[in-house]
């Protein structure tokens, strides 16, 4: 399991440049005019994790397989998208299909790149896009909630749950606030809210696209975005799409020195991944052996059978137990045998909650 992030923003803020750099392809055309991306481009990206390399060394693995995440480059939204302006309906449908929104904001002043509204103001840009998403959600719920209320009054238990939580979301949207601020009363309401696929209920990561010279420290524009994110309980990162595009074309061995010269210790991709994992409450566990060392992604709180299911549904269906070693113990005691001798290998049952960094071997019977 990975996660699917939709890259959104106004036209000409650097979305396609970022997408191309992240996926190390030129699949999305980056051009200085709106709607250069008409159909959403989808790219799978390996998630870099230095722990996986260490595990592979210890296990003597012939292959290393990272977990992956998916980016969808969605064409630029414009004012009026909720009413179908530009390619609004198509764009909103594409956003509805992703797990999280990566909202790219222009925080650079370069005059050669035309801003669709003739100014550089990332907060106004963010509000333009979010307003369109809120209007789309508002229109949807104003149609759905009255029907749910009627069904609830007729004794439909599922409709009662939906009417309660979506009614709360509708009240919040009428206050010009995003639906992600809705507070479900219990897990049942939380699941109903998730199933509703509201655009503004999705978690948001703001990406501040700055000039190369501001990549290490940010600037006044990005500082405002971080304040907005903090106030909303969202996440924000600083990247330079131009730098990421340059790194993508470099030999891997040259990248560290290039980043160091710019005062950076990691790529923008790494920062986006880490922020995205935090945003979606994801963790990584590992499997290792002579053939391969592999990273897998599950939601935080996933129990051992669910982790097994990330590998294959049969593993979850026939789960017996999970032999588990913490990453630090696996490396310190030189693998499974050493960890077992040191008493660090644990046999865990169906109620074990998977921890980030666990090295696991599943026993199952189908």
Secondary structure as GFF3:
##gff-version 3
##sequence-region A 1 366
A	DSSP	beta_strand	4	8	.	.	.	ID=ss1
A	DSSP	alpha_helix	15	23	.	.	.	ID=ss2
A	DSSP	beta_strand	41	46	.	.	.	ID=ss3
A	DSSP	alpha_helix	50	59	.	.	.	ID=ss4
A	DSSP	beta_strand	63	65	.	.	.	ID=ss5
A	DSSP	beta_strand	68	73	.	.	.	ID=ss6
A	DSSP	three_ten_helix	81	83	.	.	.	ID=ss7
A	DSSP	alpha_helix	88	96	.	.	.	ID=ss8
A	DSSP	beta_strand	100	106	.	.	.	ID=ss9
A	DSSP	alpha_helix	122	153	.	.	.	ID=ss10
A	DSSP	alpha_helix	157	174	.	.	.	ID=ss11
A	DSSP	three_ten_helix	179	181	.	.	.	ID=ss12
A	DSSP	alpha_helix	187	195	.	.	.	ID=ss13
A	DSSP	three_ten_helix	199	201	.	.	.	ID=ss14
A	DSSP	beta_strand	203	209	.	.	.	ID=ss15
A	DSSP	three_ten_helix	212	214	.	.	.	ID=ss16
A	DSSP	alpha_helix	220	232	.	.	.	ID=ss17
A	DSSP	beta_strand	235	239	.	.	.	ID=ss18
A	DSSP	alpha_helix	241	248	.	.	.	ID=ss19
A	DSSP	alpha_helix	252	261	.	.	.	ID=ss20
A	DSSP	alpha_helix	268	280	.	.	.	ID=ss21
A	DSSP	beta_strand	282	288	.	.	.	ID=ss22
A	DSSP	beta_strand	292	299	.	.	.	ID=ss23
A	DSSP	alpha_helix	304	311	.	.	.	ID=ss24
A	DSSP	alpha_helix	313	317	.	.	.	ID=ss25
A	DSSP	beta_strand	319	325	.	.	.	ID=ss26
A	DSSP	alpha_helix	327	332	.	.	.	ID=ss27
A	DSSP	alpha_helix	336	341	.	.	.	ID=ss28
A	DSSP	beta_strand	346	348	.	.	.	ID=ss29
A	DSSP	beta_strand	359	364	.	.	.	ID=ss30
###
